[in-house]
Amino acid sequence: MDWLSYSTPLLEGAWVTVKLTAYSTVLGGLLSFAFGIGKLSRNIGLRALSIAFIEVFRGTSLLVQLFWLYFALPILGEAVGLDLRLHPVVAGTLALSLNIGAYGAEVVRGAIQAVPHSQLEAARALDFTERQTLWRISLPQAVPEMMPSFGNLAVQNLKDTALVSLISLSDLAFRAEQIRNFTQDSTTIYTLLLLMYFGMALVLTALMKLLERSTGRWRAGRS
């Protein structure tokens, strides 16, 4: 086999990686906003829950989280009479989403807290509620500031998808390892693997730059 014959299985694996990255980045982004805003809440229960989520998923290994969801959770389910087995795609997406959500939550929190205090005082003077201040003042200014960090997290998330090959999900890394075991052509396989991940990272970076410009225009339109 030569490198051309490797293209079909590798591209199939790359498509799984792309979908996994898209699913987990979007879900992780939603979790980032939910728990980042929750950490700033005056509600003690909501704030405590948000802090616990952030600290647990930032303070533990993504690989351990993945294995716990895929291998340990079903055993726990059996103990309580529930079927908690997860499809590899679901387990992989969930683990990646929870991980990126915890890191992203701190990005959201920091960006919101960086909004000038004078803006918040002006909102109070206009008798805005906390919710109105968040949606009309804080977020329009904070979101563009978050985007470079979210871009880095998205690229990191793409690279972290390689871990799902350890639960037999046929992503790019899994397919590459299958071919390598069959052909023993490590140099060609791993070179192609590097180039494909690099290419996907470039595309993802370009998409995040476009999103960053869009949010910048959105802020300009709101100001």
Secondary structure, DSSP 8 states (H G I E B T S, - for coil): --HHHHHHHHHHHHHHHHHHHHHHHHHHHHHHHHHHHHHT-S-HHHHHHHHHHHHHHHHS-HHHHHHIIIIIHHHHHHHTT------HHHHHHHHHHHHHHHHHHHHHHHHHHTS-HHHHHHHHHTT--HHHHIIIIIHHHHHHHHHHHHHHHHHHHHHHGGGGGGGT--SHHHHHHHHHHHH--HHHHHHHHHHHHHHHHHHHHHHHHHHHHHHHHHHHHH-
